[in-house]
Amino acid sequence: MSTENPSRPSEEEVRAGAAGYGRAVLASYDLFVLGLVCRMVWRCPRGRMLELYDRNVGARHLDLGPGSGFFLDRCSYPVADPRLTLLDLNEDVLAKTGRRLARFSPVLLSRDVLEPLELGEARFDSAGLNFLLHCLPGGLAHKSSVFDHAAEYVRAGGRIFGSTVLALGVEHGRLAPRALESLNEDRTMSNAEDSLEELDAEMARRFADYRITVRGSVALFEATV
Ligand SMILES: C[S@@+](CC[C@H](N)C(=O)[O-])C[C@H]1O[C@@H](n2cnc3c(N)ncnc32)[C@H](O)[C@@H]1O
């Protein structure tokens, strides 16, 4: 945490959460992180997240922290020609995932999700933030501002959804505690204090209609704006 203001992470801490997703990591991400680590370490197969996308993704979709774009590539859209906007702090993510999803001609935007998104008049039917919160520094009370930043651009009745690995309030498998410790140490993740109770409270403060489903170490959430 920054020594100047303990509730607000430093720019360096924010950048560290996105810095790990260079070209080499992205090349193995689908297989290693989403295939192996999700199932074996977090005990939540990636199929559960794909179901979340299938259930919630809209015709105009905003994706925050799209990573390799696996779910956006594989999910079922409600229309043949969905309009996608991808927003990330890491230029490698935008370049590589933009190419992967070129058939949708996605709009690519370099932004820090912890700051207001400044998307002008753009409006979306859905916003996805999958496996994003656990990368963001600052504690859930601070990083839940991402819900507000996204909701500003989602139409009334639209959906906000995603998932995050929690440290507290979930039942971890045998491999998770060690993985959490080392991934927090190298700042790939910043979720050592993230709890189910706090995630629930942050969602309850913002959404009248929301649901959190826990699978292994992962909370899958979905809400109506
Ligand atoms: C763990 S990956 C998740 C990828 C994808 N959503 C998935 O579920 O497979 C986290 C993504 O969030 C991005 N990211 C991390 N911190 C960010 C920030 N402050 N602002 C914008 N993007 C950020 C990373 O660059 C990366 O693309």
The ligand as an ORCA input file, in Angstrom:
! r2SCAN-3c Opt
* xyz 0 1
  C      -6.447    -12.244    -14.620
  S      -6.628    -11.328    -16.095
  C      -8.316    -11.707    -16.452
  C      -8.538    -11.973    -17.888
  C      -9.948    -12.323    -18.347
  N     -10.935    -11.382    -17.882
  C     -10.298    -13.710    -17.946
  O     -11.193    -13.874    -17.125
  O      -9.679    -14.649    -18.463
  C      -6.736     -9.646    -15.520
  C      -6.821     -8.607    -16.622
  O      -7.062     -7.338    -16.015
  C      -6.147     -6.379    -16.534
  N      -5.936     -5.357    -15.486
  C      -5.347     -5.504    -14.285
  N      -5.376     -4.353    -13.594
  C      -6.029     -3.446    -14.377
  C      -6.404     -2.075    -14.206
  N      -6.118     -1.392    -13.095
  N      -7.077     -1.471    -15.216
  C      -7.385     -2.130    -16.360
  N      -7.057     -3.436    -16.573
  C      -6.394     -4.080    -15.588
  C      -4.913     -7.199    -16.901
  O      -4.075     -6.557    -17.815
  C      -5.564     -8.469    -17.458
  O      -5.930     -8.307    -18.796
*
